[in-house]
């Protein structure tokens, strides 16, 4: 989802510390012994926890209302179930209070926590300054058909990344324009070129990936947002959220009419740890260690692994004659990059020397420089071009499966698509070659950026790609942050973890490894969890509906399109788009009376008199106004939280200034005392006959 534009009270570093700590702990168990799995559960508490949840408001929604909080499916164009909805308005507020209290207790007991940067020693001292990770109170409904689709293509994407990484010419050629406009990508390509010059081969290749998707509401297509090949975070916390939701449904599922058995299992952290352990085994040096490359300020326990910053690796790392890497006296088998994906991780040449040193070594890199480049936005856009996948994959069915997931992607050297983006900027997203979120350009900013680049005539446009903007289904959700629960309209993004390990021609691991579901308020463009907008969630699967009720589908689509005013004067109805792969539904010169003759429900809607339609329109306006008011209250609420955080930071700054001033006064007082003492000793020395024309003090 990327990062948000505003500040938050969470420490991104600390959240990833816990992720790396989970990996390290699981890796330790893999290398030492197989520990038994423990299931967690709890009983509903009678304690009442105060939440900030407004009273239910009756509003109209595009999704069909469901009774008693059940999850149901709606038939769509292909007979595939669309995203179901939960009727949050029907949940007893007292029940919500109980679930909020239990979930916060569970989070504290089971490590669903992140660092709180408002606490001064958070991230420095273990256990100090922790707060629950932001999460959705209930699992997010998701169609089972699309869930299976995402899991099915995960190994194919793993194989694709590996094959792309081996095609050096494709990587260099595809990123050649980008190199001129993007300094960070240029430095990565320079390292890649040096590896080619010395004919460096990565015999053992390890990839721990995450492919992110959104379910487009209009087409009901599962579309890929991006493929992450470096620092694919949150596998540890996502497993914790899945366990939390399973426990909540075990306790409250009967009241909510939700079955915990519909929650898919999530073993991402153990499978990632297993992949790291097997890579360590393939290196075949039992005295070696796993090196986790971290950002400055990250600290935790060393559990059969070293944690070093790039600067520390430059100072302590040595490359042996046989190509092995020694860091702080320890041989390194596997290098996992928790950092190194953003220019901020390379403030000096020291960090770039460390990256080159590791690439030159025989240690298994996760990712190697080739894997890193294969995950850039530009390569994602190049792979979406016609006939490019055929360069890397032979199986036509696999190619078709991947293409089905591709959203519209374009280079900024396409003048036609530039014109369309300037005309309709709300349908596009501009993406730079960056990871970590908070870098994308949306809405009118897209138009302004494109017009500015055209006027300047520079090559800055080569640093960006254009992507079709995906509009997922909006549904209500209970979101928890800082111990406060708030209900808001939200959208979700699904991330599928994947692991790939290959030793020469032998594929050791190629599998899907659990998932990450992130939920954010629908008004937010970006949605990073650590950045302050998104919340982690699990998912509850909705089964495909029985039969293919085409009449019900047409009624739903027709009313949806009519409500969006897509019907023109000539009754020419188009579901049109500039995006490749979108479906189009066209009705020309069709008699509107025939449109509803076979559907009593739709016929009733069309034949309503003007008074009834006016009343319904007024009710709709009232519902929208109520919803807008509720959303405004939520924004004010989040603004207050942000203001409070800034106030806390200001108070800490004031306290720091006061402390410095006190220290300065003490130092000045001691200096005066020292000068007096020096003068006294000088006088005594002169009385004893010492002479010197130089004076230290006057």
N, C-alpha and C positions, 0 to 999 in steps of 0.2 A: 504493500500500500504506500510505502514511502513515508517520509517524515512530515510533521505538521509545521505550520508557519509560526505558531506562537510557542511561548515557553511553557514549561511544565515543572512539576515538583519531583520528577523522577530522574534518576541517574542512568543514562544509557549504558555507561561502562559497567555499573554494578549489575544490571540485568544480564549482561553478557558474561559477567564473572560467574554468575550462578549457572548459566548455560555451560560454560567451560568447566565449571566445577562438577556439574552433573556428568559431563562427558568423562572427566578425569576419574570420578568415582566409579562410573560404570566400567570404564576401561580397566581400572584396577581390579574389579571383580572378574573381568574377562581374563586378565593375565594371571590372577592368583587362583581363583576358584569360582565355581558357578554357585551363586547364592540363590536361595529359594525366593520366589516372588511373594510379596505381601499384599493382601487386599485391604483397602481402607474402607471404613464405613462409620456411620454415626446415626444416632437416633434424633428425631426432632426435639429441639429444646423448647422449653416453656417460657424462656426469657424473651422479652420483647425488645427489639432493637429499633431505635428511631431512625427512619429514613426520610429523605427529601423527595417523596413521590407525590405529585399532584393527584387530585381525585380524578377518576376516569372521566374522559370527555367523549361524548358520542360524536364520532367523525366518520366521514365517508372515506373509503380507501379503494384503490384499484384492485387490491387482492381480495379474494372472497373471504368474508368473515366466517370463522369456524366456531363451533360450539364447544364449551367446556375445556378450552385449551387444547383440543385435539390437533393432531397434525394430519392434514389431508392433502391430496394431490388434485391439480386441475389439468384437464386434458389440453394439449397444445397442438400445434400444427402437425407435428410428426407423431402424435400419439404418445409423446414423452411427457412425464409429469413435470410441471413447472414448479418453481420454488413455493412450498406451502407456507401458510401463515399460522401464527399462534394468536389466539384472542386474548391479549394481555389485559383488555378492559374488564374481562370477566374474572380475574384473579383477585381473591380477597386480600386487601392490603395487610391484614394481620398475618396471613400466610407468607406474604412477601417479606414482612419484618422478620419472621422466624427463619426463612431461608437466607436472608442477608446475614443475620447473626451467625447462623451455623456455617455459612460459607467463609466468613471472616475468621472464625475460630479454626476451621479446617485449614485455611491458608497459612495461618501462623504455625500450626502443628506439623504441616507437611511440606513446608518450604516453598509455597507459592508466593514468594516475596522478591522484592527488588530493593536496591539501595535508594534511600531518600536523601537527595543532595542538599536538602535544607538542614540536615544534620552534619555538623562540621567533620566528624571522623568517619562518616559513612564511606565504605569502600576501602578504608585504611585499616580499621580494626575489625576482625571477624565478629559478626553478630551485632555490631553497633549500627544504628541508623537504618533499620529495615522497615519496609512498609509492604503491604500486600500488592502484588502485581495487579494492574487494572484488568478486569475481566467482565464478561457478560454473565449475569446471574443464571440464565438458562441457556441450554444448547441451542444452536441456530439450526432451523430446519433446512435440509438440503436434499435435492432429488437424488435418489439412489442411483438412477441411470447415469447421471453426470458424475457422481462420485466414482462409480466403476470406470467410467471413461477416463477420468483423471489418473486413477491408479494404473489403468492399462497402458497409458502412453508414457508413464514414468520411466520404465526401462528403455523405451525407444529413445526418449530424450537423452538418457544417460549415454547410450551408444552413439547418438549423434554428436554430443559434446566431445567424446573421445576421438571420433573420426575427424571432426573439424579441427581439433587441436593438432592433429598430425599433418594437416595440410598447411604448411608454412606459407606457401605462395598465396593461398586464399586469404589467410589472416593479414598478411602484409598488404596485399592489393586492396582488400576491402577497407582497410583502415588508413590507406595512404593519404586521402584528403583530410580525414579526421586528425591525423598526425600533425598537419600544418596548423590546425586551429586549436588543438587541445594539448597543452604541455604535459599533462599527466599521462594521457594515452601515449604521447610521443616517447616519454621515458620508459614506459612498459615495452613499447615496440623496440626501443634501443636494446633493452636486455634480451628480448626475443631474438634480435638480429645477432647479438654476440653469441648466443647459444647455437645459432645456425653456423656461425663462422668457425667455432671450435667443434662442430659436428656432435653436439651434446645430445644424447639419446635418453629419453625417459623410458627405461625398460619396464619399470613398475609404476603404474599410474593409478592414483586414487582420486576419486571425485565424490564429494559430499554436497549434493545439490538441493535446491528447492525451486520448484516451478510454481509460479503464482497465477491464479486464474480468477476471473469474475464471470458470473452467469448473467449474460445480457438479457434484460427483461423483454426487449422487443422481439428478438429472434429466437430466444430460448437456446442460444448457443453458449457453450462453455469456451471462453476465449482467454488465451494466455496473456498475462500482463508482462512477465519477464521471466528469465531463467537465471537464477543466482548460482554462480559457481564458486564464490568465495565468501567465507564467513556467513554461511546459511544458518541464521540464528534462530533461537527460541525453540529448538527441539526439546530441550529439557522442560521449560515452563509449559509448553503446549501439552506435554504428557500429564503434567500436574493438573492442568485445567480439565483435561478429559477425565481424570480420576475424581476431581471435585464434582463435576456434573453427574458422573455415574453415582456418586454417593448421595447427591441431592435427589436424584430420581429414585434411588432405592428407598429413600425416606419419604419423599413427597410425590413420587410418580403417580401413585393411585389417585391422589387429590387432583393432580394436574392432568390425569389421563395420558401420561407419557410413559413409555416403557424404556427402561435403561438398556434393554437388550438391543434397541435400535441405535445405540451409540456405537460407532465403529471403534475397534481397538486402536490404541495409539502407542506404539513401541519405538518411536523415533530415536529416543536417546540411547536405548540399549542396542539398536541396530547400527547407529552411527559409531558407538563405542566398539561394537563387534567388527565393523569395517576397519577402524583404526588398529584394533588388536591384530587382525589378520594381515594388514599391511606391515605391521611390526614383525610378524612372523615371517612374511615373505622376504624381508630384509636380511633375515638369518644372522642376526648378531644378538645373542641373548643378553649381552651386557650394555646394549644401547638403550636409549630413552626416546620418548616422544617429546618434541619441542612445540610448545604452544606460543605462537607469536602474538603478543598482546599489545594493547595501547598503553601509553604512559598513565600510571595511576592505578592500574589493575593489579590486585594482589589477592592471593588465596593460598590454601595449603598445597604443597607439592606432593602429589600422589602418583608416583611412578612417572612423573613428567616434569619438565622444566617449563617455567613461564618467563619469557624474556621479551623485552621491547626490542624494536629494530635497532635502537641505539646501543642497547646492551649487547646484542648479537654482534654488532660491528666491533665493539671493544673486546669482547671475550671469545669471538668465534675464530677458528683456524681451519683452513682447508688442507688436509693431508695429501701426500703424494698419490695415494690410491683413490682420491676423490671423496673420502669420508669427511664428515663435518664434526668437529669437536667444539663444543660450547661449554665454557666454564669447566673444562676437564672431562666432560661427559660426551661419549659418542652418541650421535643423533641418528635414529633410524627413520623417523617420520616427523615432518614439519607440518603443523596445522596452523593456518593463518586465521587468527581471530581478528586481526587488523591487517592493514596494508591495502585496503580497498578504496581509500580516499586520499586526496592530496594532503589533507591535514596530518596523515600518518607519516609524511615524509618532509618534515620541516627543514632538514639540513641534508647535506650530501652523505652524512653518516648513515642515514636510513636507507638511501639508495645503494650504498656500498654493501650494506647487510643483505638487501634483497638480491643483489648480483651474486654475493658470496653463496647464499643458499641455493640459488639456481645452478651455480657451477658445481655444487656438491652432488654426491650420489644418493643423498637422502631422498626419501619419497616425499614429494611436496603435495600438499592439499590446500590450494591448487598449485600446479605448475604454472609457469608464465603463459604457456599455451592455453591451458584450461581457463586461466584468468581472462585472457583476451577473447576466448570463445564465448564468454558470458557477457560481453559488452553489448550495449543497445544496438550499435551499428551492425554487428554480426547477426543479431536477432532479425534486424530489418533485411539484411542481405539474404538470409535463409528463407525469408518469406517470398522472395522473388520466384517467378515461374522457372521450373526446371533446375533450381539450385539444390534442392534436397536430393534429387537423383544423382548428384555428384558424390554424395556420401552414403546413401542407403540404396539397397537393391530391391528390398521387398516393397512392392507397390501398395500392399495393404497397410503397411507401417507408414508409408509416405502419406497415404490418404488420411490416416488417423491423425498425424501431426498437422497436416494442412487444415483439418477441420477445426483445430484449436487456434489457428493463427488469426489474430485480429488484423485490421488494415494497418500496414506499416509502409512508410515512404521516406525516401531521401529528400533533402531540401534542394536538390538540384533539379527536381521535377517542377517545372513552372506551372503546369496545370493544377497540380495538387496545392501549390502555394496559393494560387488564385482562389481555390475553393476554401482553403483554410482562412484566408483573409476575409472572405465573404461570410463564412459560417464558422467562426473560431470556437464556438461552444461545442462543436463536434470533434475537436481535435485536442491532442496533448503534445506539447513539445518536450522531448526528453534529451538531456545531455548524457555524455558517457560517464555517469556517476552512479555510485551505489550509496545506500544509507538513507535515502529519502530527503525530501525538502528541496529538491532541485528542479522539479518539473514546472512547466509553465502552462496555465489554464486560461480559458475564457478570453476576455478582451486583451489580456496580456499577450496571448498568442498573436493576435492581429498586430499589436503595437511592435512586438519583437520582429515579426516578419517584415513589416514595412520599414522599420529602422535598418534592418540588415540589407534590404534592397537598396535603400538610399545610400548607405555607406559603401556598398560594393565590396566589402571585405569577404574573407573566407570563413568568417565566424559561423556561418550556417552549417559548415562541415562538422561542427562539434555537436550538432543536434540531429535527431530524427523526428518525424511526425508519426503519431500513432492515433488510430481511431479511438475516440473516447467511448468507454463502455458505460452503460447506464444500467446498473443492477437493480433488482427489485428492492423497494424500500419497505421495511416492516418495523414494527415497534420492538423495542428491546429494553431490558433493565440493565444499566451499565454501572459498575462499581469502580470508584476511584477515590483514594484517600479515605476509605471507610464510609463514603457517602454513595447512596444508591439513587440513580436518577433515570426516569423513563424518557426515551427519545426515539425519534425515527432513525433508523440505522440501515446501513448496507454492509455486506460482508465480502471478504476475499479469502479464497481457499488456497493454501500453499501445500504442495505435495513434496515431501522429502524423498530423495533418492540417493542410493549409494552405488558406486561403481569401482571395482578393483580389478586390475588386469596386470598380469605378469607375462610380458611378451605376447604370445598368441593365446594364452590361457586366460579366459574370463573367470575370475574367482567369485565375484559378487556383481550382480546387476539386478537390483530390486527396488521396489517402492518401500519407503521406511516411515510410515506414519504421516501425520499431517499437522498443519497449523491453520486454525480458523481465526481471522481477525475481523472485528466488527468496529465500525466507526459511525459517528453521527452523519446523516446523509448530506448535511450542508457542507461538510469538510471535503476539500479537494484531496489533500494528502491524508495519510493515516498511519504514521509510525506509532507503534506501541510505546517505545521509549521516548518518542518525541512529544507525546502527550495527547494524542487524539484516539488512537485505536485501542481496543480492548481484546484480550484473548478470549476464545470461546471454544467449545467443542461443537459437534454437530449431531443432530438426530436425523436419521435417514427417513425419507418419505418414499413409500413404495409406489411403483407405477400403478395408475388406476386401471381397473379391469375394463376391457372393451375400448372401443374408439368412438366416443360420442361426438361426431362431427357437428351435430346441431348445437350442442353445448359450446363447442369451440367457436363456431361462427358467431354465436350470440355474444360470447365474451370478447372476441376480437372486434366485432362490429361496434359494440357499445364503447369499447376502449378507444377505438379510432374516432368515433363520433364525439366522444367527450374531449378528445384532444384537437378537435376541429380540423381533422385531416380530410373532411368531405368537402369537395369544391362545388361550385354552382352547377357544373356540368355533370355532377354525380360521378366524377372521376376520382376514384379512391386509390391512392398509391401508398404503399409502404416502401418509400424510395430512399436511396442512400448512395453516397459516393463510394461506399466501402465495398471492396471485393468480397464476394462470398455471402453477402446479405440476401435474404429472400425478398421477393417482390410480389405483392398481391394487387392486381389491377382489375377494376370493374369499370367498363366504359358504357355510357348511355343506358344504364340499367334502371328499370322502373322501380322506384322505391317502394311501391305498394307490393311488388312481388318479393321484395327483400325479406319480408316478415311473414309471408303467408303460411309458411311451414313451421313457424316458431311462435306459439301463442304468447310466450313471455316477451319476446321482442316486438310482436305485433301490438301488444298492450302498451308498450313504451311509445311506439310511433303514433298511436291513435289517441294519446292523451290530449285533453283540451289545454288551451293556453293558460288557464288559471292554475291547473295542477302543475304544469311545467314551471310556471313562475314561482309557485310555492316551493317546489323542489329546488329550483335555482337559488332561492333565498336561503333555504336550509343548507344548501351546499356552501354558499358564501359564509354563513354563520359558522359552519363546521371548519371551513378553511381559516376563518378569523380566529376561532378558538385554538386551532392547531398552531397557527402562527404565534399567538400569544404565549402558548405553552413553550414553543421553541425559543421565543425571545427570553422567557424566564430562564430557560436552560442556559442560553448564552450569557445572560447576566450572572447566573450562578457560577459558570466557569470563569467569567471575567473576575468575579470576586476572589475565586481561588487563586487565579494568577496574580491579582493585586496583592493578596495576602502573602504569596511567595516572594514577590518583589519587596514587600515591606519587611519580611523576615531577613532577606538578603541585605537590605539597607541597614537594618538594626545590627546585623553581624558586622557590616562594614564600619558602622559607628563605634561598635565595641572594639573592633580591631584598631581603629584610629586612636581611641582613648588609651588602649593598652600600649600602643607605640609611643604616645605622648608621655605616659607614665614612665616607660622605659628610658625615653630620652632625658627626662628630668632626673631620673636616678643616675644615669650615666654622667650627666653634667655635674651633679652634686659630687659624685665620686672623683671626677676630674679635678674639681676645685680642691677637694681634700688631698689628692695626690700632689697637686701643685704646691699646696701649703707644706706638705711633708718634704717635697724636694727642696723647697726654699730653706726649710729648717736644717736639712742635712748640708746644704751648700754653706750656710752661715757657720755651722760647726766646723766644716772642712777649712774654711778661710781662717777661722780662729786658730786652727792647728797649723797654719802656714801654707795652705794650698792656694795657688794662684792660677787663673785661667781667664783669658779675655773673652771667651765665648760664653754667652748666657743662653740657657735653655728656655728660661721663662723670664718675663719682665713683670 
